[in-house]
Amino acid sequence: MAKTIVLFPCMAQGHIIPFLALALKLEHKNKDNKIMIVNTPLNIKKLKFSLPPHSSITLLEIPFNSSNHSLPPNIENTDSIPYHLVIKLLQATNSLKPTFTKLIQNIQQQHQNQKIVIISDLFFGWTATVAKDLGVFHVIFSGSGGYGLACYFSLWVNLPHRHVDSDEFTLPDFPEARVIHRTQLPVNIAEADGKDAWSLFQHDNFSQWSNSDGILLNTVQEFDSVGLDYFTRKLNVPVWAIGPVVLSTGSGSRGKGGGIEPELCLEWLNTKPLNSVLFVCFGSMNTISVSQMMELAIALEKSEKNFVWVVRPPIGFDINSEFRQNEWFPQGFMEKILEGNKGLIVYDWAPQVEVLKHGSVCAFLSHCGWNSVVESLSHGVPILGWPMAAEQFYNCKYLEEEVGVCVEVARGKRCEVKHEDIVDKILLVMGESEKGIKMRKKVGEIRDMIKDAVKDEDGFKGSSVRALDEFLSVAATSIEDKTFDQSSVVSNQVDVLHH
């Protein structure tokens, strides 16, 4: 039976992109399913430009007025506000509950002969309660990986760092993560005391996950089963690894209107030898301080490696600032780079997938947001990690300590960095050291593992294809009888690969 599938991402580009990719994947899988994406007007406006010309996906607006929530006017995405206001925007999303409830009721009336499935964001736990009240099948979809999200979830639920005097501690319900260091805590968790705005929001949010019927994660079973197992036992619901869910080349946001034409970027890469370029990008929400930017610039110059660097305004500058090379870079840096043609400085946005798949790219200096991680691993590119927020610290930790495809360069937005250390790490990963060679071999194995996971041909279905099929099958049959066979979910999971 055809289904009406309603997807509701959080208002953040790093969340909207994987939701759009999932919507397109679901549309491609079964043309009879009716796919809808719900969001606020400004986000829907941007999404219209990201849909392929002949897509049948419906975009539904849900009204939102940021001025009613002590936010600047016309704010509907985390990309357009400083980090300290993100929690205000998340708190404001709770006000969408009555309108969303009414929207689902209208869909129920209009599509009485179809199963309705809600796929909501990890920050929208309240939608699980709405779905339960309306008798609608519901899953939470996170663009995160299992291990990183498990650490993040456990930290918010337990706040273990509040109960120890040392800088190192373990997670009481996730011992597999071994030791966490205080420097691996994002600022909002480090400052949390259980009564602050973030703690109160996350406690309410995560407590409602138990009303959901399952979890979808943008990862691959074969190298992320430890994190998947955590949610299976913690929430007692199926956890489906359906990744990588990534947008195809040419789709998605262009940032805030800046950036470079993909053709120009690729033309520059075409002039460089195979495996000779370092790609530097910290995602759509993160930036570093001026002093860190200065040290990174010196490191890139001294490493003598080719590089593409996506630059955004540093901490303390308006995120919509014009490019200010004289304030952000060492004196003469841009002139040297242009003269030697060693680097390409791109302001605000670059075609990340196209860059990572290019043969000249050897390594990726990244904030370790999971979208970026998946895109990098899918193209066999090892990572230099500089985690800054949310679960990025644990993505980096996992990729370095357990998988062996990453080296941490720096940690957080406040850390002191020295260009000499960055140079050493760049040369380690991109050079012919034993570790660098081993990393590149390992990331090639992970790339092949990912390819196998999404393969669907000649009667063979990879683990991610099977997981998506199983989710859709359970959704179709469990609207009336929401009982699940946990054994089939757990038995499919494969032991984690250690390096």
Stockholm file with secondary structure:
# STOCKHOLM 1.0

chainA/1-499         MAKTIVLFPCMAQGHIIPFLALALKLEHKNKDNKIMIVNTPLNIKKLKFSLPPHSSITLLEIPFNSSNHSLPPNIENTDSIPYHLVIKLLQATNSLKPTFTKLIQNIQQQHQNQKIVIISDLFFGWTATVAKDLGVFHVIFSGSGGYGLACYFSLWVNLPHRHVDSDEFTLPDFPEARVIHRTQLPVNIAEADGKDAWSLFQHDNFSQWSNSDGILLNTVQEFDSVGLDYFTRKLNVPVWAIGPVVLSTGSGSRGKGGGIEPELCLEWLNTKPLNSVLFVCFGSMNTISVSQMMELAIALEKSEKNFVWVVRPPIGFDINSEFRQNEWFPQGFMEKILEGNKGLIVYDWAPQVEVLKHGSVCAFLSHCGWNSVVESLSHGVPILGWPMAAEQFYNCKYLEEEVGVCVEVARGKRCEVKHEDIVDKILLVMGESEKGIKMRKKVGEIRDMIKDAVKDEDGFKGSSVRALDEFLSVAATSIEDKTFDQSSVVSNQVDVLHH
#=GR chainA/1-499 SS CCEEEEEECCSSHHHHHHHHHHHHHHHHHCTTSEEEEEECHHHHHHHHHHSCTTCCCEEEECCCCGGGGTSCTTCCSGGGSCGGGHHHHHHHGGGGHHHHHHHHHHHHHHTTTSEEEEEEETTCTHHHHHHHHHTCEEEEEESSCHHHHHHHHHHHHHCGGGGCSSSEECCTTCGGGCCEEGGGSCHHHHTCCSSSHHHHHHHHHHHGGGGSSCEEESSCHHHHHHHHHHHHHHHCSCEEECCCCCCCTTCSCCTTSCSCCHHHHHHHHHTSCTTCEEEEECTTTCCCCHHHHHHHHHHHHHHTCEEEEEECCCTTSCTTCCCCHHHHSCTTHHHHHHHHTCEEEEESCCCHHHHHHSTTEEEEEECCCHHHHHHHHHTTCCEEECCCSTTHHHHHHHIIIIICCEEECCCSSSCCCCHHHHHHHHHHHHSSSHHHHHHHHHHHHHHHHHHHHTCEETTEECHHHHHHHHHHHHHHHTTTCCCCCHHHHHHTCCCCCCC
#=GC SS_cons         CCEEEEEECCSSHHHHHHHHHHHHHHHHHCTTSEEEEEECHHHHHHHHHHSCTTCCCEEEECCCCGGGGTSCTTCCSGGGSCGGGHHHHHHHGGGGHHHHHHHHHHHHHHTTTSEEEEEEETTCTHHHHHHHHHTCEEEEEESSCHHHHHHHHHHHHHCGGGGCSSSEECCTTCGGGCCEEGGGSCHHHHTCCSSSHHHHHHHHHHHGGGGSSCEEESSCHHHHHHHHHHHHHHHCSCEEECCCCCCCTTCSCCTTSCSCCHHHHHHHHHTSCTTCEEEEECTTTCCCCHHHHHHHHHHHHHHTCEEEEEECCCTTSCTTCCCCHHHHSCTTHHHHHHHHTCEEEEESCCCHHHHHHSTTEEEEEECCCHHHHHHHHHTTCCEEECCCSTTHHHHHHHIIIIICCEEECCCSSSCCCCHHHHHHHHHHHHSSSHHHHHHHHHHHHHHHHHHHHTCEETTEECHHHHHHHHHHHHHHHTTTCCCCCHHHHHHTCCCCCCC
//
